[in-house]
Amino acid sequence: MAKNNVSHEPVAIASAAGATTAVVFVVCRLAFLLAPELSLAVARTWFHGIDISLIAAQRMVSDGLILGLVTATIGGWLVGFVFAKFQNYFAK
């Protein structure tokens, strides 16, 4: 099999990952606002049956939305950047 030596621009990959994380965060937030029971049921399946309703926020404040969105986006950007660096390293 031929080796593909395509190099990826870490900042572009990081920006795409950060933007994707921001979209997923907002969709998740809206899902919880519109259908909290369904959202908790889905989350329970992702966490191997752990009942997270006991620790779920009863009221979502807008400060939490902004801080969560910003930190999740930064985290997604960092993961994308590191991923691109590793991908370029291992592609060599």
C-alpha positions, 0 to 999 in steps of 0.5 A: 500500500502506498504511503500518503505523506499529506501534511496537515496544517495544525492551526487549520485542523485545530480551528476546525476541531474548535469550531466543531466542539463549539457547535456540538456544545451548543447543540447539546445545551439546546437538547438539554433545555428542550428535552432534559429527560431524554438528554439525561437518558442518552447521557446515562447510556454513554456513562454505562448506566450511571445516573447523572440526574443526581448531579445534573444542574437544575438551573442552567445559568448563562454564565455557565453557558459562556464559560463552558462554550469558551473552555470547550472550544479552547479544549477542542482547538488544543486537541485538534492542534496536538492531533495534527502535530501527531498526524504529521509526525507519524505520517513521515 
